[in-house]
Amino acid sequence: MIDISLPTLLFIFAILAALVIYTFMMRSFNKRYKIALNRFLAKEIARRSYQRLYPEFKYEVYHIDDQNERYLLDEALKEFETLMQTQESVTSVDDVTEDKAKQ
């Protein structure tokens, strides 16, 4: 059997306990960070979308450093533009049918 002294055993236990505590702390920190980042990106998406609709609206633009965040923002804006074009085409079709109904 391996002969391990009590101080060595306590040292190993302390290291394991520190790793477990660190893991739980980092998980909660990362969760909070992701929530804050998602909220910030949602605000940025809304601001950029609003500015495309109303060019006179000005705000301080957030310059994204991370490629994943930039990709997420760009994809969300593309989806917004697609939805706006779809809505405009549906609106124009409704206008045509209303005009025909009036005649």
C-alpha positions as a Markdown table, in Angstrom:
| # | Residue | x | y | z |
|---|---|---|---|---|
| 1 | Met | 0.0 | 0.0 | 0.0 |
| 2 | Ile | 1.2 | 3.5 | -0.7 |
| 3 | Asp | 2.3 | 5.4 | 2.4 |
| 4 | Ile | 1.0 | 9.0 | 2.3 |
| 5 | Ser | 1.5 | 11.3 | 5.3 |
| 6 | Leu | -1.3 | 13.3 | 6.7 |
| 7 | Pro | 0.0 | 16.7 | 5.6 |
| 8 | Thr | 0.3 | 15.4 | 2.0 |
| 9 | Leu | -3.2 | 14.0 | 2.1 |
| 10 | Leu | -4.6 | 17.4 | 3.5 |
| 11 | Phe | -2.7 | 19.2 | 0.7 |
| 12 | Ile | -4.2 | 17.1 | -2.0 |
| 13 | Phe | -7.7 | 17.5 | -0.5 |
| 14 | Ala | -7.2 | 21.3 | -0.3 |
| 15 | Ile | -6.2 | 21.4 | -4.0 |
| 16 | Leu | -9.2 | 19.4 | -5.0 |
| 17 | Ala | -11.5 | 21.6 | -2.9 |
| 18 | Ala | -10.0 | 24.7 | -4.4 |
| 19 | Leu | -10.6 | 23.3 | -7.9 |
| 20 | Val | -14.2 | 22.5 | -7.2 |
| 21 | Ile | -14.9 | 25.9 | -5.7 |
| 22 | Tyr | -13.1 | 27.6 | -8.6 |
| 23 | Thr | -15.3 | 25.6 | -11.1 |
| 24 | Phe | -18.5 | 26.6 | -9.4 |
| 25 | Met | -17.4 | 30.3 | -9.2 |
| 26 | Met | -16.4 | 30.4 | -12.9 |
| 27 | Arg | -19.6 | 28.8 | -14.0 |
| 28 | Ser | -21.7 | 31.4 | -12.3 |
| 29 | Phe | -19.4 | 34.2 | -13.5 |
| 30 | Asn | -19.6 | 32.9 | -17.1 |
| 31 | Lys | -23.3 | 32.7 | -16.9 |
| 32 | Arg | -23.6 | 36.3 | -15.8 |
| 33 | Tyr | -21.2 | 37.4 | -18.5 |
| 34 | Lys | -23.2 | 35.6 | -21.2 |
| 35 | Ile | -26.4 | 37.1 | -19.9 |
| 36 | Ala | -24.9 | 40.6 | -19.9 |
| 37 | Leu | -23.4 | 40.1 | -23.4 |
| 38 | Asn | -26.7 | 38.8 | -24.8 |
| 39 | Arg | -28.5 | 41.8 | -23.4 |
| 40 | Phe | -26.0 | 44.2 | -24.8 |
| 41 | Leu | -26.0 | 42.5 | -28.2 |
| 42 | Ala | -29.8 | 42.7 | -28.2 |
| 43 | Lys | -29.7 | 46.4 | -27.6 |
| 44 | Glu | -27.1 | 46.9 | -30.3 |
| 45 | Ile | -29.3 | 44.9 | -32.8 |
| 46 | Ala | -32.3 | 47.1 | -31.9 |
| 47 | Arg | -30.3 | 50.3 | -32.2 |
| 48 | Arg | -28.8 | 49.4 | -35.6 |
| 49 | Ser | -32.1 | 48.2 | -36.9 |
| 50 | Tyr | -33.8 | 51.4 | -35.8 |
| 51 | Gln | -31.1 | 53.5 | -37.4 |
| 52 | Arg | -31.6 | 51.7 | -40.7 |
| 53 | Leu | -35.3 | 52.5 | -40.5 |
| 54 | Tyr | -34.7 | 56.1 | -39.4 |
| 55 | Pro | -31.3 | 57.4 | -40.5 |
| 56 | Glu | -31.6 | 60.6 | -38.5 |
| 57 | Phe | -31.2 | 58.5 | -35.3 |
| 58 | Lys | -27.6 | 58.7 | -34.1 |
| 59 | Tyr | -25.9 | 56.8 | -31.3 |
| 60 | Glu | -22.5 | 55.8 | -30.2 |
| 61 | Val | -21.6 | 52.7 | -32.2 |
| 62 | Tyr | -20.2 | 49.7 | -30.3 |
| 63 | His | -17.1 | 48.4 | -32.1 |
| 64 | Ile | -17.0 | 44.6 | -31.8 |
| 65 | Asp | -13.7 | 42.9 | -31.3 |
| 66 | Asp | -14.8 | 39.3 | -31.1 |
| 67 | Gln | -15.6 | 37.6 | -34.4 |
| 68 | Asn | -18.4 | 35.5 | -32.9 |
| 69 | Glu | -20.2 | 38.6 | -31.6 |
| 70 | Arg | -19.8 | 40.4 | -35.0 |
| 71 | Tyr | -21.2 | 37.3 | -36.8 |
| 72 | Leu | -24.1 | 37.1 | -34.4 |
| 73 | Leu | -24.9 | 40.8 | -34.8 |
| 74 | Asp | -24.6 | 40.7 | -38.6 |
| 75 | Glu | -26.8 | 37.6 | -38.9 |
| 76 | Ala | -29.4 | 39.2 | -36.7 |
| 77 | Leu | -29.4 | 42.3 | -38.8 |
| 78 | Lys | -29.7 | 40.3 | -42.0 |
| 79 | Glu | -32.7 | 38.4 | -40.5 |
| 80 | Phe | -34.3 | 41.7 | -39.5 |
| 81 | Glu | -33.9 | 43.1 | -43.0 |
| 82 | Thr | -35.4 | 39.9 | -44.5 |
| 83 | Leu | -38.4 | 40.1 | -42.1 |
| 84 | Met | -38.8 | 43.8 | -43.0 |
| 85 | Gln | -38.8 | 43.0 | -46.7 |
| 86 | Thr | -41.3 | 40.2 | -46.2 |
| 87 | Gln | -43.5 | 42.6 | -44.2 |
| 88 | Glu | -43.3 | 45.3 | -46.9 |
| 89 | Ser | -44.2 | 42.8 | -49.7 |
| 90 | Val | -47.2 | 41.5 | -47.6 |
| 91 | Thr | -48.3 | 45.1 | -47.0 |
| 92 | Ser | -48.1 | 45.9 | -50.7 |
| 93 | Val | -50.2 | 42.9 | -51.6 |
| 94 | Asp | -52.8 | 43.9 | -49.0 |
| 95 | Asp | -52.8 | 47.4 | -50.5 |
| 96 | Val | -53.4 | 46.0 | -53.9 |
| 97 | Thr | -56.3 | 43.8 | -52.7 |
| 98 | Glu | -57.8 | 46.8 | -50.8 |
| 99 | Asp | -57.6 | 48.9 | -54.0 |
| 100 | Lys | -59.3 | 46.2 | -56.0 |
| 101 | Ala | -62.0 | 45.8 | -53.4 |
| 102 | Lys | -62.7 | 49.6 | -53.5 |
| 103 | Gln | -63.2 | 49.4 | -57.3 |
